[in-house]
Amino acid sequence: MDIAVGIGILGCGTVGTAVATRLLEERDALIARAGASFTLHGIAIGNLTKPREAAIAPSLFTDDARALVDDPRIDIIVECIGGTTLASELVESALYSGRHVISANKDLLATQGPRLHALASARGSHLRYEAAVGSAIPVLRILSEALAGDRVEAVAGVLNGTCNFVLEAMENGASYADALAQAQALGYAEADPRNDVEGIDTTHKLAVLAQLGFGVPLTTSRIASAGIANITQRDVARAQMLDYHIRLVAAARRTDEGIAAEVAPLLVHASHPFAQLHGPENAITVIGRDSGALLLRGQGAGGNATASAVLGDIISTLRAIAERRTFLPLRQRAHGLAQAHATPLFDRLTRNRTLPRYAVWEDSILTAPVSPLLVAHSRPGKETLA
């Protein structure tokens, strides 16, 4: 085994720590799987005095992230910083220098993915980010590899564990405020939960799915979205009486006019897989022209689950390096960088008279023909007698 690959990690929070620990403690097993030897050369952090995982040697830490990205020994940069400022600068620098980048940063990919993909393609670098959507659920690998010979027609799912937890707690009688406080106490929600409860996190994930699945430069700002902050315990209780659950659903599909996409709380029938998730579980449906509907379900959050997806990307990249394979462009790279726009999707769903604020989820919205006239003149949902 004559291939030796250098790895650097940016950030050592929950995910970065889990990745680094496994790279160090399971090195021999990972090398055997990858077919290439590797060395973890450094981990960039913001505070050198903060106590760290005992398994990680202090000599690996540095507070100079830019120097780590420029280290000539490093071939793969693993970005676990998050955000869209410093992370963007460092990822761009790594890709420009020909290094391969692995990231769990949905915010970055959802808002700057088309530009970063174009840069990676131009520089012969590899940009992988399985952990950015669904954590350990391999949906991006399915879109980019398993369905590479198919045409993806639609994607939909429940993609935010924090919202799932809050809505489930409300179904058990908690107010929205109490349910959110419970989520924060258990570590499911940040001290500032707006990214989750306002639907931003879910919209980021939908943008990434659309970029990869449809091959279009669609970013978060071009998708209609709403969150769960205005849902009341009374709404949740009434939905249960009607055999529905309120869930934050994300969906996107191709239409004759382009792409239709939206994120919003919807009424989902109790028998539907989207309604049967617990805690941080996610569920994602992918519909291919030839493959039909595929349903994926699993842990969509958590340090270990996310680290597992990151390590999967590391192994895939090591294998490609060992086999001296060219890093082929993902399907979206063939498109220009002009921003794509998505028309709203859920205004084509029916509504329930008892809870008219919420549209009723129907799987058929992902496959039913959509006429240009309906897209242009659709109104806020048809009313039902239920």
N, C-alpha and C positions, 0 to 999 in steps of 0.2 A: 504494500500500500504506500505509493510514493507521493500521494497528494496530501499536502498539509495546508489547512485553511485556517486563517486567523479570524476570530470573532470579537466584536466589541458591542457592548450593550449600553444604550442611553437610557438612564433612569433605573432606579432600584426600589420601586414601590412594591406593591403586592405582586404584580405580574413579573416585573423585572427580577425580583428576588427569587420567585419560583423558577423562572427560566434559568437564571444563573446557577442556582443550587442543583438543578437537575443536570445541567451541562457538566458540572464538576463531579457530582456524585455518581452519575450514570454514564460517564464519558466512554468507557469501554463498550458498553452495550450500544450506545448511540453510534459510535464509530463503526461497529459491526453492521448496523442497519444501513448506515449511509454509504459505506464503502470508501470513506475518506476520513483521514485523521484531522482533528481540529484542536485549536488551543484558544481558550478564552483569555484574551490579552488585557482587557480592561473594562471597567464599568464606570460610566460618568454619573456623578451624583452632585446634588447642590450643596450638601452639608457633610463635610468629612468627619465631623465630631459626633454625628448621630449614630447610636448603636445599630449594628447590622447583624444579619444572620451569621452565626458562628461558623457555618460551613464555608463561608466566603472569606478568603484571606484578605486582610486589610490592604495588602500591597496591590490588589487589583483595582482599588478605588482611586478615582481622580475627579477633581472638580473642574477639569478643563475638557469639556465635551468637544470643542472644536479640534483640539489637538488629537483626541481619540479618533475622530472621524478622519483626520489626515494621517494617522499612523500608517506607515507603509507596510506594516505586518498584517494589517486587517483587510480582509476580503468581504466580510459580511457585517453589516451594521444592523443591530436589532433595536428598533426604536420603541421604547416603553415610556416616553415622557408624557405624551398626550398633548392636547391643545393644538393650536394652528400657527403659533408664532415661532418660538425657538425650534420646535420640532420641524416645522416647514423648512427653516433655514438649514438645519443639519441634514435632513433627508435630501434636500436638493443638492447640497454640497457632496454628500456621499454618492448620489447617483451620477452627478456630473463627473466625478473622479473615476467612475467605472466600477464602484463597489455595488454589491447587491444589498438591497434593503428589505427587511422584514419588519412589519409594523402591526400593532393592534389598534391603531389610531383611526377610528371611524370618522371623527371630526375632520381630520386632515384629508382623508381619502374622499369623503363626501363633498368637501368644498374645493379641493385642489387636485383631486385624482386625475382628471383628464390631462392637466399640465404635467404632473409628475410622471404619468405613464408615457407621455410623449418624450420627456427627457430621458427616461429609462431606455426607451426604444432607441433613441438617437445615440446613446452612449453605450449600448450593448449590456446594460445592467438588468437585473431582475428585481421587480417590485412585487412582493407577496404580502398578503394581509388577511389570511383566513380568519384570524381571531377578531377582526373588526366587526363581523356580523355573526351573531349566534354563537360566539365563543367556540366551544368544542364541536358544534354542529358543522359538518364540512360542506356547507351550501356553496361557498365560493369555488371550492375545488370541483364540485359537481357542475357548476355553471361554466367554468373555464376549461375543464378537462373532459369529464364524463359526457357532457352535452355539447362538446365542441363541434360535433357533426350534425347537430340538430338546430332548429330555430326555436329559441325560447320565446314563447308567446305572452307569458304572464308570470308574475311572482306575487305572493301575498303571505301575510303572517302576523303573528303576535310576537313582537321583537324586544320587549322591554320588561325585564323581571321586576323592576321596582313598581311599575304600574300594575303588574299582575298581583303583586303582594298587597298593594294598597286596596285594590278593588276586591280581592278575596277577603281581606279583613273587614271591609265595609259590608260584604255579604253576610259576615258573621255578627253584624250589629254595630261595628265601630263607625264613628263619624269620619269624614275625610281627614280632618286634622289629627285625630287620634291614630288613624291607620297610618298616616304619614310619619307620625312620631314613632310608632312601633317599627316601621321600616328603617328609620334612621338609627334607632337604638340597636337594631340587629345587624346594622351594616349594609342593608340593602339599598339605602338611599344616602346621598351625600348630605352634608350640613346645608348646602345650597342645592335643593333638589330640582330646581327649575328645568335643567337640561332634560331630566326624565319626565316630570309630570306635565311639562308644557309641550311634550311631543317632539322636542328637538332631537333627542337621541334616536328615537324611532325613525324620524325623517332622514337623519344622516344614514342610517342603515339601509333604508329604502333606496336612497340615492346611489349607494354603493352597489346594491343588487341590480339596479337599473343600468348603471354604467357597464357592469360586467355582463349581465344577462342580455341586454338589448344592444350593447355596443354603441351607446350614445353618451355624449358629454353632459349628462344631467346632474346638476348639483342641488344641494338642499334648498336653496332660496327659490328654486323654480317649482317646488312641490307644495301644493295646498296642504296645510296641516293644522291640527288642533290637539290639545292635550286633555288631561283628566281633571284639572284643578277645579272645574265648575260642576263636577258630578256630585250629587247629594246622596246621602244614605237613603233617602226616600226614593230616588230614582232607581237605586240598586235593588231595593226591596220590591218595588213595583215590577221591575224586570224579572225578578225571580218568580213572582206570582204568575207571570205570563210564560214561564219556562224558558226565560232568556238570561244570559249573563251579559253585562256591559264589559267590553274589552277594547283596548286600544289597538285597532287593526291598521296595518299598512298594506297597500296593494298598488300594483302597477301593471299595465298591459299595453300591448300594441293596439293601435287603431288605424284606420285608413288615413287619419290625419296626423299620425305620429304616435305620441305616448300619452296615456291618461294615467294619473297617479294621485294618491291622496293618503293622508294619515288622519284618523279621527276615531273617537269612541263610538262603537256601534253596538247594536243589540245582536248577540250571537246566540243561536239556539243551544240549549243545554246539551244536545246530542252531538254538537259539532266539535271536532278536535280543538279548535281555537278556544272553546269555552271550558275545556277540561284540563287546562294547565294549572300547575301549582307553583307558588313561590317564583324562583328565577327561571322556570322552564320557558323555553321559546318553541314555537312551531312555525314552520315555513312550508308553503306549497309552491312548487315550481311546475309550470305547465309547458311542455315542449310540443312542438307541432307533431312530431313522430312518436316521442316517448310517452306522451300523455301526462297525467298528473302524478307528481312525486310528493310525498309528505314526509318532512323531516321534523323530528321532535327531540329535544334534549336540553341539557343545562346550558342556558344562554348567558350565564354570568358566573363570576367567581374566579379567584386567582388561579386555582389549579386547573380549572377547565380552560381558561384563556391561555395559560401557559402551555397546556397540551397542544392547542392549535398553533401557537407560535413555534413550538418545537417541531411540529409536523412540517411547517414551512422551512425551518432550518434544515431538517433532514432532506427534504425535497431539493433544496438548493445545493446541499453538499453532494447529493447523488448526481445532479446535473454537472457540477464541477468535476466530480470524479470521472464521469463518462465523457467529459469535454464536449458536452452538448451545447449548441447555440441556444440562447434564451429567446425562444420564439415570442413574438408579440401576442398579447392577449387580444381577444376579438375586438375590444373597444379601441385599440390603438389605430385602427384603420380609419377612424373618423377624425374630422377636424376638431379644433378646440372651440369653435363657436358654441356658445351656451345653448343647450336644448331646453325647451319649455314643455311642461306637462300640463294638460288640461285636467280639471278636477274629475274624479271618477265616481264618487259616492252619490252625486246628485241623480244618478240613474237607479238608485236603490229605492225600494218602497219604505214607507214609514208606518209606525204603529200609532193608532189614535190615542192610546193611553199614554204613550211617551213620544210625542211628536218631535222632540228635540233630536232623537236618535234614529238614524237609518237602520234597516234590518239587513244584516249580512246575508248575501246569497252567493254561493260559489259560481253560479251561472254568469255573474258579472265579469268573470275572467275569460269566458269563452263565447258568450252570446255576441252575435254581430252588432256592431255599433255604426249607425248611419251618420254621415256628416251633419245631416239636419238635426239629429238628436243632440249631437255634441254642441252645435251652435245655439240651440234653443232650449236645452234641458232646464228644468226648474227644480227647486229643492225637494225632489223625491215625490213619488206618488204615494197617496194615502191608502192604507188598507183598513178593513173593517175589524181586524183582529183586536 
